[in-house]
Amino acid sequence: MKTLVCDRFRDHFKRPPELVVRAPGRVNLLGGHIDYNDGWVLPAAIDRSLWLAAAPRRDARLHAYSATVEEGGEAALDPPPPPPKIAHRPRERWIEYPTGVAWALSQDGHALCGMDAMVVSEIPVGAGLSSSAALEVAFLLAWRELAGLPLEGAEMARLGERVENDYLDVHSGVMDQFASLHGRREHAIFLDCRNLDWELLPLPPRVAVLVADTGIRRQLVGGHVNDRQAECTEALRRLRELGCEIRALRDLQSEQLECLADKLPDSLARRARHVVEECSRVCRGAQSIREGGGGEVLGALMRASHASSRDLYQVSTPELDLLAEAASELEGCFGARLAGAGLGGCVSVLVEEWAAGPVSTGLKKAFSERFGNEPEIHRVGIGDGAEAWNI
Ligand code: GLA
């Protein structure tokens, strides 16, 4: 991939690149829709990455090309354009991600340099594996290296979150960017999304992760992430009005919710219950890994997480449900849950290493019997976080 992205850079810009960056996608073992509620999550970086080759330009412009979507784009950097008017565009264009990164950096007073950039991605777009966070992380690292910016990991993750929230108007959290930056081979990241305290936890031995793709793609801009985030904000407002002294839904105790749930509209009570129970699942999952537990506990928690995402948070689909439920019944599978934001995309499946092949075959069969087509299933390795090389 490194050679490929450099070759594409040379062909397109007629000069050699000076820097290559790799930023991985992620799976999230536990902690669905918890990051923007200030809670705990358990993601891991995967061995599918977005690659970027870059060189500085003398003028204050970004010229970027994606060999994945075969589309180029340009932006001024002195200053970068303000956030686009979201209401007026049917879908985001990929150049808005690096432009948003430039905007967030310059809002924080960082002096940018011009850049030519070529991007090639191995992360399927819209599958719930964080292709957009990888894009943001890659450009953050590229500017850090080329312009010599004093940026550290947690700050870059927050900058990526701001690109989503304030530039692209997607009200997601910090998990994806953090995982892409901080991943470690064979480790999950136990992350407190309130203060970004984190711990690397070694995955149980002899487990493997599969991602089974429904092939259904969702549209993030103005989509259900924003709806759910707004519902959580409303649930929080009402709970505070009812006397709960909490900063975010992550602070809610299950006993408090027991007492107050019937004073909330049903949908808001469900969202709050999901957050409370999912936070507890993430912490129990992390504890079980710390104590050297195998895949069984993690898998059971993943199954419960999927059920909660389906019934309480209501971000599943029949295709995701079928994959998650069929997987859980196959021999050698510990558990499965929808990846990313849900409503399309992939299911992440935790299996015993020997069972990766048979579980893939079983899932393909179950899915095609019901929906008529075969899902794509990949085994993904748990890999290292983003890195940059001067060349
Ligand atoms: C998307 C968002 C994340 C997170 C997940 C759901 O991936 O970008 O911030 O909210 O959905 O867990």
Boltz pocket constraint, residues with backbone or C-beta under 6 A from the ligand:
constraints:
  - pocket:
      binder: B
      contacts: [[A, 28], [A, 31], [A, 32], [A, 33], [A, 34], [A, 35], [A, 36], [A, 128], [A, 130], [A, 172], [A, 173], [A, 174], [A, 175], [A, 176], [A, 225], [A, 340], [A, 341], [A, 342]]
      max_distance: 6.0
